Amino acid sequence: MVLKYEGYVTYDYNNKEKILNYGDIGDDASIIIRNALYVKGLKHNLLSISQLCDKGHKDTFEPNFF
C-alpha cells in the first residue's frame, strides 16, 4: 500500500504548514503510531487525541501520573 500525503496542516490561529512526509513512530520492538505526518516548520510535536481514539487507541489521563 502506498500512502500519499499532500497538503497542509492548519493549527494555532489558522497557521498552515506543508506536509513533507510521513512515517511510523516507535522502535523495532513496537510501533506506537503509524503514518505520523512530518510537517515543515513545526518546532513541537502535535498529537491528536481524537485521531488516536479513532484508530483504536485507549487514552487515559490521570493527575500526578509522573
mmCIF file of the N, C-alpha and C atoms, coordinates in Angstrom:
data_MODEL
# 
_entry.id   MODEL 
# 
loop_
_atom_site.group_PDB 
_atom_site.id 
_atom_site.type_symbol 
_atom_site.label_atom_id 
_atom_site.label_alt_id 
_atom_site.label_comp_id 
_atom_site.label_asym_id 
_atom_site.label_entity_id 
_atom_site.label_seq_id 
_atom_site.pdbx_PDB_ins_code 
_atom_site.Cartn_x 
_atom_site.Cartn_y 
_atom_site.Cartn_z 
_atom_site.occupancy 
_atom_site.B_iso_or_equiv 
_atom_site.pdbx_formal_charge 
_atom_site.auth_seq_id 
_atom_site.auth_comp_id 
_atom_site.auth_asym_id 
_atom_site.auth_atom_id 
_atom_site.pdbx_PDB_model_num 
ATOM 1   N N  . MET A 1 1  ? 0.844   -1.171 0.000  1.00 0.00 ? 1  MET A N  1 
ATOM 2   C CA . MET A 1 1  ? 0.000   0.000  0.000  1.00 0.00 ? 1  MET A CA 1 
ATOM 3   C C  . MET A 1 1  ? 0.895   1.242  0.000  1.00 0.00 ? 1  MET A C  1 
ATOM 4   N N  . VAL A 1 2  ? 0.609   2.149  -0.874 1.00 0.00 ? 2  VAL A N  1 
ATOM 5   C CA . VAL A 1 2  ? 1.358   3.402  -0.948 1.00 0.00 ? 2  VAL A CA 1 
ATOM 6   C C  . VAL A 1 2  ? 0.457   4.519  -0.460 1.00 0.00 ? 2  VAL A C  1 
ATOM 7   N N  . LEU A 1 3  ? 0.913   5.219  0.537  1.00 0.00 ? 3  LEU A N  1 
ATOM 8   C CA . LEU A 1 3  ? 0.160   6.358  1.044  1.00 0.00 ? 3  LEU A CA 1 
ATOM 9   C C  . LEU A 1 3  ? 0.746   7.628  0.464  1.00 0.00 ? 3  LEU A C  1 
ATOM 10  N N  . LYS A 1 4  ? -0.103  8.541  0.124  1.00 0.00 ? 4  LYS A N  1 
ATOM 11  C CA . LYS A 1 4  ? 0.356   9.801  -0.427 1.00 0.00 ? 4  LYS A CA 1 
ATOM 12  C C  . LYS A 1 4  ? -0.254  10.936 0.388  1.00 0.00 ? 4  LYS A C  1 
ATOM 13  N N  . TYR A 1 5  ? 0.584   11.678 1.073  1.00 0.00 ? 5  TYR A N  1 
ATOM 14  C CA . TYR A 1 5  ? 0.122   12.800 1.863  1.00 0.00 ? 5  TYR A CA 1 
ATOM 15  C C  . TYR A 1 5  ? 0.545   14.080 1.168  1.00 0.00 ? 5  TYR A C  1 
ATOM 16  N N  . GLU A 1 6  ? -0.415  14.865 0.850  1.00 0.00 ? 6  GLU A N  1 
ATOM 17  C CA . GLU A 1 6  ? -0.148  16.168 0.268  1.00 0.00 ? 6  GLU A CA 1 
ATOM 18  C C  . GLU A 1 6  ? -0.991  17.188 1.007  1.00 0.00 ? 6  GLU A C  1 
ATOM 19  N N  . GLY A 1 7  ? -0.589  18.399 0.929  1.00 0.00 ? 7  GLY A N  1 
ATOM 20  C CA . GLY A 1 7  ? -1.395  19.443 1.519  1.00 0.00 ? 7  GLY A CA 1 
ATOM 21  C C  . GLY A 1 7  ? -0.735  20.096 2.702  1.00 0.00 ? 7  GLY A C  1 
ATOM 22  N N  . TYR A 1 8  ? -1.586  20.602 3.577  1.00 0.00 ? 8  TYR A N  1 
ATOM 23  C CA . TYR A 1 8  ? -1.124  21.405 4.697  1.00 0.00 ? 8  TYR A CA 1 
ATOM 24  C C  . TYR A 1 8  ? -1.832  20.995 5.975  1.00 0.00 ? 8  TYR A C  1 
ATOM 25  N N  . VAL A 1 9  ? -1.183  21.273 7.088  1.00 0.00 ? 9  VAL A N  1 
ATOM 26  C CA . VAL A 1 9  ? -1.789  21.126 8.399  1.00 0.00 ? 9  VAL A CA 1 
ATOM 27  C C  . VAL A 1 9  ? -2.064  22.528 8.909  1.00 0.00 ? 9  VAL A C  1 
ATOM 28  N N  . THR A 1 10 ? -3.282  22.745 9.404  1.00 0.00 ? 10 THR A N  1 
ATOM 29  C CA . THR A 1 10 ? -3.659  24.041 9.953  1.00 0.00 ? 10 THR A CA 1 
ATOM 30  C C  . THR A 1 10 ? -3.683  23.942 11.463 1.00 0.00 ? 10 THR A C  1 
ATOM 31  N N  . TYR A 1 11 ? -3.085  24.919 12.136 1.00 0.00 ? 11 TYR A N  1 
ATOM 32  C CA . TYR A 1 11 ? -3.013  24.914 13.595 1.00 0.00 ? 11 TYR A CA 1 
ATOM 33  C C  . TYR A 1 11 ? -2.906  26.345 14.100 1.00 0.00 ? 11 TYR A C  1 
ATOM 34  N N  . ASP A 1 12 ? -3.166  26.550 15.368 1.00 0.00 ? 12 ASP A N  1 
ATOM 35  C CA . ASP A 1 12 ? -2.889  27.806 16.069 1.00 0.00 ? 12 ASP A CA 1 
ATOM 36  C C  . ASP A 1 12 ? -3.235  29.057 15.267 1.00 0.00 ? 12 ASP A C  1 
ATOM 37  N N  . TYR A 1 13 ? -4.470  29.479 15.341 1.00 0.00 ? 13 TYR A N  1 
ATOM 38  C CA . TYR A 1 13 ? -4.919  30.711 14.684 1.00 0.00 ? 13 TYR A CA 1 
ATOM 39  C C  . TYR A 1 13 ? -4.720  30.680 13.170 1.00 0.00 ? 13 TYR A C  1 
ATOM 40  N N  . ASN A 1 14 ? -5.055  29.558 12.551 1.00 0.00 ? 14 ASN A N  1 
ATOM 41  C CA . ASN A 1 14 ? -5.033  29.383 11.094 1.00 0.00 ? 14 ASN A CA 1 
ATOM 42  C C  . ASN A 1 14 ? -3.652  29.441 10.461 1.00 0.00 ? 14 ASN A C  1 
ATOM 43  N N  . ASN A 1 15 ? -2.594  29.156 11.221 1.00 0.00 ? 15 ASN A N  1 
ATOM 44  C CA . ASN A 1 15 ? -1.278  28.986 10.605 1.00 0.00 ? 15 ASN A CA 1 
ATOM 45  C C  . ASN A 1 15 ? -1.289  27.694 9.812  1.00 0.00 ? 15 ASN A C  1 
ATOM 46  N N  . LYS A 1 16 ? -0.655  27.687 8.674  1.00 0.00 ? 16 LYS A N  1 
ATOM 47  C CA . LYS A 1 16 ? -0.587  26.492 7.828  1.00 0.00 ? 16 LYS A CA 1 
ATOM 48  C C  . LYS A 1 16 ? 0.862   26.147 7.547  1.00 0.00 ? 16 LYS A C  1 
ATOM 49  N N  . GLU A 1 17 ? 1.164   24.857 7.587  1.00 0.00 ? 17 GLU A N  1 
ATOM 50  C CA . GLU A 1 17 ? 2.490   24.362 7.217  1.00 0.00 ? 17 GLU A CA 1 
ATOM 51  C C  . GLU A 1 17 ? 2.332   23.173 6.289  1.00 0.00 ? 17 GLU A C  1 
ATOM 52  N N  . LYS A 1 18 ? 3.252   23.018 5.367  1.00 0.00 ? 18 LYS A N  1 
ATOM 53  C CA . LYS A 1 18 ? 3.199   21.966 4.356  1.00 0.00 ? 18 LYS A CA 1 
ATOM 54  C C  . LYS A 1 18 ? 3.583   20.601 4.936  1.00 0.00 ? 18 LYS A C  1 
ATOM 55  N N  . ILE A 1 19 ? 2.841   19.570 4.563  1.00 0.00 ? 19 ILE A N  1 
ATOM 56  C CA . ILE A 1 19 ? 3.175   18.194 4.927  1.00 0.00 ? 19 ILE A CA 1 
ATOM 57  C C  . ILE A 1 19 ? 4.279   17.728 3.987  1.00 0.00 ? 19 ILE A C  1 
ATOM 58  N N  . LEU A 1 20 ? 5.427   17.324 4.541  1.00 0.00 ? 20 LEU A N  1 
ATOM 59  C CA . LEU A 1 20 ? 6.550   16.898 3.725  1.00 0.00 ? 20 LEU A CA 1 
ATOM 60  C C  . LEU A 1 20 ? 6.641   15.388 3.569  1.00 0.00 ? 20 LEU A C  1 
ATOM 61  N N  . ASN A 1 21 ? 6.254   14.646 4.615  1.00 0.00 ? 21 ASN A N  1 
ATOM 62  C CA . ASN A 1 21 ? 6.414   13.190 4.572  1.00 0.00 ? 21 ASN A CA 1 
ATOM 63  C C  . ASN A 1 21 ? 5.608   12.571 5.699  1.00 0.00 ? 21 ASN A C  1 
ATOM 64  N N  . TYR A 1 22 ? 5.698   11.261 5.832  1.00 0.00 ? 22 TYR A N  1 
ATOM 65  C CA . TYR A 1 22 ? 5.053   10.551 6.923  1.00 0.00 ? 22 TYR A CA 1 
ATOM 66  C C  . TYR A 1 22 ? 5.918   9.365  7.307  1.00 0.00 ? 22 TYR A C  1 
ATOM 67  N N  . GLY A 1 23 ? 5.670   8.828  8.504  1.00 0.00 ? 23 GLY A N  1 
ATOM 68  C CA . GLY A 1 23 ? 6.426   7.672  8.950  1.00 0.00 ? 23 GLY A CA 1 
ATOM 69  C C  . GLY A 1 23 ? 5.865   7.132  10.248 1.00 0.00 ? 23 GLY A C  1 
ATOM 70  N N  . ASP A 1 24 ? 6.435   6.032  10.718 1.00 0.00 ? 24 ASP A N  1 
ATOM 71  C CA . ASP A 1 24 ? 5.996   5.401  11.953 1.00 0.00 ? 24 ASP A CA 1 
ATOM 72  C C  . ASP A 1 24 ? 6.853   5.889  13.114 1.00 0.00 ? 24 ASP A C  1 
ATOM 73  N N  . ILE A 1 25 ? 6.226   6.023  14.279 1.00 0.00 ? 25 ILE A N  1 
ATOM 74  C CA . ILE A 1 25 ? 6.926   6.430  15.494 1.00 0.00 ? 25 ILE A CA 1 
ATOM 75  C C  . ILE A 1 25 ? 7.025   5.213  16.395 1.00 0.00 ? 25 ILE A C  1 
ATOM 76  N N  . GLY A 1 26 ? 8.209   4.927  16.870 1.00 0.00 ? 26 GLY A N  1 
ATOM 77  C CA . GLY A 1 26 ? 8.431   3.775  17.735 1.00 0.00 ? 26 GLY A CA 1 
ATOM 78  C C  . GLY A 1 26 ? 9.824   3.227  17.501 1.00 0.00 ? 26 GLY A C  1 
ATOM 79  N N  . ASP A 1 27 ? 10.012  1.956  17.844 1.00 0.00 ? 27 ASP A N  1 
ATOM 80  C CA . ASP A 1 27 ? 11.295  1.312  17.615 1.00 0.00 ? 27 ASP A CA 1 
ATOM 81  C C  . ASP A 1 27 ? 11.068  -0.064 16.994 1.00 0.00 ? 27 ASP A C  1 
ATOM 82  N N  . ASP A 1 28 ? 12.117  -0.851 16.847 1.00 0.00 ? 28 ASP A N  1 
ATOM 83  C CA . ASP A 1 28 ? 11.986  -2.159 16.207 1.00 0.00 ? 28 ASP A CA 1 
ATOM 84  C C  . ASP A 1 28 ? 11.084  -3.103 16.993 1.00 0.00 ? 28 ASP A C  1 
ATOM 85  N N  . ALA A 1 29 ? 10.992  -2.916 18.315 1.00 0.00 ? 29 ALA A N  1 
ATOM 86  C CA . ALA A 1 29 ? 10.178  -3.804 19.153 1.00 0.00 ? 29 ALA A CA 1 
ATOM 87  C C  . ALA A 1 29 ? 8.691   -3.496 19.034 1.00 0.00 ? 29 ALA A C  1 
ATOM 88  N N  . SER A 1 30 ? 8.345   -2.225 18.874 1.00 0.00 ? 30 SER A N  1 
ATOM 89  C CA . SER A 1 30 ? 6.923   -1.875 18.765 1.00 0.00 ? 30 SER A CA 1 
ATOM 90  C C  . SER A 1 30 ? 6.762   -0.520 18.085 1.00 0.00 ? 30 SER A C  1 
ATOM 91  N N  . ILE A 1 31 ? 5.805   -0.474 17.199 1.00 0.00 ? 31 ILE A N  1 
ATOM 92  C CA . ILE A 1 31 ? 5.439   0.774  16.548 1.00 0.00 ? 31 ILE A CA 1 
ATOM 93  C C  . ILE A 1 31 ? 4.300   1.372  17.361 1.00 0.00 ? 31 ILE A C  1 
ATOM 94  N N  . ILE A 1 32 ? 4.461   2.580  17.813 1.00 0.00 ? 32 ILE A N  1 
ATOM 95  C CA . ILE A 1 32 ? 3.462   3.224  18.657 1.00 0.00 ? 32 ILE A CA 1 
ATOM 96  C C  . ILE A 1 32 ? 2.402   3.922  17.812 1.00 0.00 ? 32 ILE A C  1 
ATOM 97  N N  . ILE A 1 33 ? 2.837   4.727  16.848 1.00 0.00 ? 33 ILE A N  1 
ATOM 98  C CA . ILE A 1 33 ? 1.912   5.473  15.986 1.00 0.00 ? 33 ILE A CA 1 
ATOM 99  C C  . ILE A 1 33 ? 2.336   5.257  14.540 1.00 0.00 ? 33 ILE A C  1 
ATOM 100 N N  . ARG A 1 34 ? 1.402   4.858  13.712 1.00 0.00 ? 34 ARG A N  1 
ATOM 101 C CA . ARG A 1 34 ? 1.682   4.639  12.293 1.00 0.00 ? 34 ARG A CA 1 
ATOM 102 C C  . ARG A 1 34 ? 1.274   5.864  11.474 1.00 0.00 ? 34 ARG A C  1 
ATOM 103 N N  . ASN A 1 35 ? 2.035   6.122  10.423 1.00 0.00 ? 35 ASN A N  1 
ATOM 104 C CA . ASN A 1 35 ? 1.726   7.177  9.456  1.00 0.00 ? 35 ASN A CA 1 
ATOM 105 C C  . ASN A 1 35 ? 1.634   8.568  10.093 1.00 0.00 ? 35 ASN A C  1 
ATOM 106 N N  . ALA A 1 36 ? 2.537   8.864  10.997 1.00 0.00 ? 36 ALA A N  1 
ATOM 107 C CA . ALA A 1 36 ? 2.616   10.211 11.574 1.00 0.00 ? 36 ALA A CA 1 
ATOM 108 C C  . ALA A 1 36 ? 3.122   11.166 10.501 1.00 0.00 ? 36 ALA A C  1 
ATOM 109 N N  . LEU A 1 37 ? 2.586   12.350 10.464 1.00 0.00 ? 37 LEU A N  1 
ATOM 110 C CA . LEU A 1 37 ? 2.965   13.323 9.446  1.00 0.00 ? 37 LEU A CA 1 
ATOM 111 C C  . LEU A 1 37 ? 4.198   14.114 9.872  1.00 0.00 ? 37 LEU A C  1 
ATOM 112 N N  . TYR A 1 38 ? 5.093   14.352 8.930  1.00 0.00 ? 38 TYR A N  1 
ATOM 113 C CA . TYR A 1 38 ? 6.227   15.247 9.128  1.00 0.00 ? 38 TYR A CA 1 
ATOM 114 C C  . TYR A 1 38 ? 5.854   16.559 8.457  1.00 0.00 ? 38 TYR A C  1 
ATOM 115 N N  . VAL A 1 39 ? 5.756   17.610 9.257  1.00 0.00 ? 39 VAL A N  1 
ATOM 116 C CA . VAL A 1 39 ? 5.260   18.894 8.768  1.00 0.00 ? 39 VAL A CA 1 
ATOM 117 C C  . VAL A 1 39 ? 6.369   19.939 8.829  1.00 0.00 ? 39 VAL A C  1 
ATOM 118 N N  . LYS A 1 40 ? 6.586   20.611 7.720  1.00 0.00 ? 40 LYS A N  1 
ATOM 119 C CA . LYS A 1 40 ? 7.625   21.638 7.604  1.00 0.00 ? 40 LYS A CA 1 
ATOM 120 C C  . LYS A 1 40 ? 7.384   22.748 8.616  1.00 0.00 ? 40 LYS A C  1 
ATOM 121 N N  . GLY A 1 41 ? 8.442   23.125 9.316  1.00 0.00 ? 41 GLY A N  1 
ATOM 122 C CA . GLY A 1 41 ? 8.387   24.293 10.170 1.00 0.00 ? 41 GLY A CA 1 
ATOM 123 C C  . GLY A 1 41 ? 7.871   24.084 11.584 1.00 0.00 ? 41 GLY A C  1 
ATOM 124 N N  . LEU A 1 42 ? 7.288   22.948 11.889 1.00 0.00 ? 42 LEU A N  1 
ATOM 125 C CA . LEU A 1 42 ? 6.819   22.734 13.263 1.00 0.00 ? 42 LEU A CA 1 
ATOM 126 C C  . LEU A 1 42 ? 8.014   22.496 14.176 1.00 0.00 ? 42 LEU A C  1 
ATOM 127 N N  . LYS A 1 43 ? 8.014   23.160 15.305 1.00 0.00 ? 43 LYS A N  1 
ATOM 128 C CA . LYS A 1 43 ? 9.117   23.022 16.247 1.00 0.00 ? 43 LYS A CA 1 
ATOM 129 C C  . LYS A 1 43 ? 8.736   22.134 17.424 1.00 0.00 ? 43 LYS A C  1 
ATOM 130 N N  . HIS A 1 44 ? 7.471   21.721 17.499 1.00 0.00 ? 44 HIS A N  1 
ATOM 131 C CA . HIS A 1 44 ? 6.985   20.873 18.578 1.00 0.00 ? 44 HIS A CA 1 
ATOM 132 C C  . HIS A 1 44 ? 6.137   19.761 17.968 1.00 0.00 ? 44 HIS A C  1 
ATOM 133 N N  . ASN A 1 45 ? 6.065   18.644 18.653 1.00 0.00 ? 45 ASN A N  1 
ATOM 134 C CA . ASN A 1 45 ? 5.213   17.552 18.216 1.00 0.00 ? 45 ASN A CA 1 
ATOM 135 C C  . ASN A 1 45 ? 3.769   17.856 18.583 1.00 0.00 ? 45 ASN A C  1 
ATOM 136 N N  . LEU A 1 46 ? 2.861   17.581 17.655 1.00 0.00 ? 46 LEU A N  1 
ATOM 137 C CA . LEU A 1 46 ? 1.432   17.749 17.911 1.00 0.00 ? 46 LEU A CA 1 
ATOM 138 C C  . LEU A 1 46 ? 0.787   16.371 17.895 1.00 0.00 ? 46 LEU A C  1 
ATOM 139 N N  . LEU A 1 47 ? -0.124  16.150 18.806 1.00 0.00 ? 47 LEU A N  1 
ATOM 140 C CA . LEU A 1 47 ? -0.783  14.858 18.911 1.00 0.00 ? 47 LEU A CA 1 
ATOM 141 C C  . LEU A 1 47 ? -2.287  15.074 18.954 1.00 0.00 ? 47 LEU A C  1 
ATOM 142 N N  . SER A 1 48 ? -3.020  14.389 18.093 1.00 0.00 ? 48 SER A N  1 
ATOM 143 C CA . SER A 1 48 ? -4.468  14.489 18.076 1.00 0.00 ? 48 SER A CA 1 
ATOM 144 C C  . SER A 1 48 ? -5.046  13.305 18.834 1.00 0.00 ? 48 SER A C  1 
ATOM 145 N N  . ILE A 1 49 ? -5.591  13.575 20.025 1.00 0.00 ? 49 ILE A N  1 
ATOM 146 C CA . ILE A 1 49 ? -6.176  12.512 20.835 1.00 0.00 ? 49 ILE A CA 1 
ATOM 147 C C  . ILE A 1 49 ? -7.360  11.890 20.114 1.00 0.00 ? 49 ILE A C  1 
ATOM 148 N N  . SER A 1 50 ? -8.189  12.682 19.464 1.00 0.00 ? 50 SER A N  1 
ATOM 149 C CA . SER A 1 50 ? -9.362  12.140 18.777 1.00 0.00 ? 50 SER A CA 1 
ATOM 150 C C  . SER A 1 50 ? -8.952  11.208 17.630 1.00 0.00 ? 50 SER A C  1 
ATOM 151 N N  . GLN A 1 51 ? -7.868  11.531 16.923 1.00 0.00 ? 51 GLN A N  1 
ATOM 152 C CA . GLN A 1 51 ? -7.412  10.651 15.849 1.00 0.00 ? 51 GLN A CA 1 
ATOM 153 C C  . GLN A 1 51 ? -6.858  9.352  16.403 1.00 0.00 ? 51 GLN A C  1 
ATOM 154 N N  . LEU A 1 52 ? -6.166  9.408  17.555 1.00 0.00 ? 52 LEU A N  1 
ATOM 155 C CA . LEU A 1 52 ? -5.687  8.174  18.179 1.00 0.00 ? 52 LEU A CA 1 
ATOM 156 C C  . LEU A 1 52 ? -6.861  7.290  18.586 1.00 0.00 ? 52 LEU A C  1 
ATOM 157 N N  . CYS A 1 53 ? -7.904  7.888  19.165 1.00 0.00 ? 53 CYS A N  1 
ATOM 158 C CA . CYS A 1 53 ? -9.094  7.129  19.556 1.00 0.00 ? 53 CYS A CA 1 
ATOM 159 C C  . CYS A 1 53 ? -9.775  6.515  18.331 1.00 0.00 ? 53 CYS A C  1 
ATOM 160 N N  . ASP A 1 54 ? -9.835  7.268  17.244 1.00 0.00 ? 54 ASP A N  1 
ATOM 161 C CA . ASP A 1 54 ? -10.431 6.751  16.005 1.00 0.00 ? 54 ASP A CA 1 
ATOM 162 C C  . ASP A 1 54 ? -9.688  5.522  15.493 1.00 0.00 ? 54 ASP A C  1 
ATOM 163 N N  . LYS A 1 55 ? -8.389  5.415  15.805 1.00 0.00 ? 55 LYS A N  1 
ATOM 164 C CA . LYS A 1 55 ? -7.579  4.283  15.343 1.00 0.00 ? 55 LYS A CA 1 
ATOM 165 C C  . LYS A 1 55 ? -7.530  3.145  16.368 1.00 0.00 ? 55 LYS A C  1 
ATOM 166 N N  . GLY A 1 56 ? -8.355  3.246  17.420 1.00 0.00 ? 56 GLY A N  1 
ATOM 167 C CA . GLY A 1 56 ? -8.460  2.149  18.368 1.00 0.00 ? 56 GLY A CA 1 
ATOM 168 C C  . GLY A 1 56 ? -7.593  2.254  19.609 1.00 0.00 ? 56 GLY A C  1 
ATOM 169 N N  . HIS A 1 57 ? -6.872  3.345  19.777 1.00 0.00 ? 57 HIS A N  1 
ATOM 170 C CA . HIS A 1 57 ? -6.062  3.529  20.979 1.00 0.00 ? 57 HIS A CA 1 
ATOM 171 C C  . HIS A 1 57 ? -6.951  3.915  22.149 1.00 0.00 ? 57 HIS A C  1 
ATOM 172 N N  . LYS A 1 58 ? -6.561  3.526  23.338 1.00 0.00 ? 58 LYS A N  1 
ATOM 173 C CA . LYS A 1 58 ? -7.263  3.918  24.544 1.00 0.00 ? 58 LYS A CA 1 
ATOM 174 C C  . LYS A 1 58 ? -6.418  4.969  25.246 1.00 0.00 ? 58 LYS A C  1 
ATOM 175 N N  . ASP A 1 59 ? -7.032  6.104  25.539 1.00 0.00 ? 59 ASP A N  1 
ATOM 176 C CA . ASP A 1 59 ? -6.315  7.211  26.167 1.00 0.00 ? 59 ASP A CA 1 
ATOM 177 C C  . ASP A 1 59 ? -6.833  7.405  27.586 1.00 0.00 ? 59 ASP A C  1 
ATOM 178 N N  . THR A 1 60 ? -5.911  7.462  28.528 1.00 0.00 ? 60 THR A N  1 
ATOM 179 C CA . THR A 1 60 ? -6.254  7.678  29.921 1.00 0.00 ? 60 THR A CA 1 
ATOM 180 C C  . THR A 1 60 ? -5.433  8.834  30.455 1.00 0.00 ? 60 THR A C  1 
ATOM 181 N N  . PHE A 1 61 ? -6.104  9.773  31.099 1.00 0.00 ? 61 PHE A N  1 
ATOM 182 C CA . PHE A 1 61 ? -5.426  10.922 31.687 1.00 0.00 ? 61 PHE A CA 1 
ATOM 183 C C  . PHE A 1 61 ? -5.641  10.871 33.193 1.00 0.00 ? 61 PHE A C  1 
ATOM 184 N N  . GLU A 1 62 ? -4.554  10.926 33.923 1.00 0.00 ? 62 GLU A N  1 
ATOM 185 C CA . GLU A 1 62 ? -4.629  10.835 35.374 1.00 0.00 ? 62 GLU A CA 1 
ATOM 186 C C  . GLU A 1 62 ? -3.799  11.946 36.005 1.00 0.00 ? 62 GLU A C  1 
ATOM 187 N N  . PRO A 1 63 ? -4.287  12.517 37.115 1.00 0.00 ? 63 PRO A N  1 
ATOM 188 C CA . PRO A 1 63 ? -3.474  13.535 37.794 1.00 0.00 ? 63 PRO A CA 1 
ATOM 189 C C  . PRO A 1 63 ? -2.264  12.884 38.456 1.00 0.00 ? 63 PRO A C  1 
ATOM 190 N N  . ASN A 1 64 ? -1.185  13.626 38.536 1.00 0.00 ? 64 ASN A N  1 
ATOM 191 C CA . ASN A 1 64 ? 0.037   13.162 39.207 1.00 0.00 ? 64 ASN A CA 1 
ATOM 192 C C  . ASN A 1 64 ? 0.590   11.870 38.614 1.00 0.00 ? 64 ASN A C  1 
ATOM 193 N N  . PHE A 1 65 ? 0.489   11.712 37.308 1.00 0.00 ? 65 PHE A N  1 
ATOM 194 C CA . PHE A 1 65 ? 0.978   10.484 36.658 1.00 0.00 ? 65 PHE A CA 1 
ATOM 195 C C  . PHE A 1 65 ? 2.497   10.393 36.724 1.00 0.00 ? 65 PHE A C  1 
ATOM 196 N N  . PHE A 1 66 ? 3.185   11.515 36.616 1.00 0.00 ? 66 PHE A N  1 
ATOM 197 C CA . PHE A 1 66 ? 4.644   11.487 36.574 1.00 0.00 ? 66 PHE A CA 1 
ATOM 198 C C  . PHE A 1 66 ? 5.226   11.583 37.944 1.00 0.00 ? 66 PHE A C  1 
# 
